[in-house]
Amino acid sequence: MSPAIGRLERGAGALGVRLDPTALDRFERYLAALVRWGSRLNLVGASGEDELVDRHLIDSLLPLAAVELPPGADVVDVGSGAGLPGVPMKIARPDLRVTLLEASRRRVAFLEHLRDAVDLPDLGVRWGRAEDLARQADHRELYDCSVERATAKAAAALELCAPLVAVGGWCVLLKGPAVLDELPAAAGLAESLGLSKISIKKLYAYSGPTLVVVASKVVITPSVYPRRASRLGLPVARA
């Protein structure tokens, strides 16, 4: 086991996430793919192994520490990019049914390559936008949890994620400090989306604190959502 993967194992353990030998081997392969292809495909800003572990891999395990996902839960990673956070979640919890949603064809090709390289044959990869997927009957209100990491501001991220989540599920956003200023304006929209009980959990990885926004889905999202891209996250018009 490389020093970087040993560092990952310790960081995951600090979050209460245990990684078995199979998971550690898969993370080794994933890390190698990120090092090889990350800069070429503009997948991640960091290129060194320790930085990738600190800033991306451990950070991507935070949803597992923030929410108790039941065995076999359906998870959608909105705007997956390099597979973050969906791939680390799937490696750590192979029982999860994870779908990676990505709008870039080039990144989708990488994710499909990654599925084989990391030996996760049941990892779902979808090319498209959340605004479109959420209007498909076989995806709307389907997932137990939607996760989003640095794709959009809080209000827009909630609008993209909420229509995909079943009542009783969660939207989980991984954000930086700016989310504290974004959430007050998003509160009214969140209620319109069928979300309630929004909480912010400050969880720590090697790179410092990440604010994990957890919103519970309590009622069905009205069919008007998600709106077209130019309207995403904007305040709801009142009569």
VENWO-V300076 format. One line per field, one symbol per residue. ss: DSSP state (h for helix, s for strand, l for the rest). Layout:
BEGIN
ss->???
END
This chain:
BEGIN
ss->llhhhhhhhhhhhhllllllhhhhhhhhhhhhhhhhhlllllllllllhhhhhhhhhlhhhhhhhhlllllllssssslllllllhhhhhhhllllssssssllhhhhhhhhhhhhhllllllssssllhhhhlllllllllsssssssllllhhhhhhhhhllssssssssssslllhhhhhhhhhhhhhhllsssssssssssllsssssssssslllllllllllhhhllllllll
END
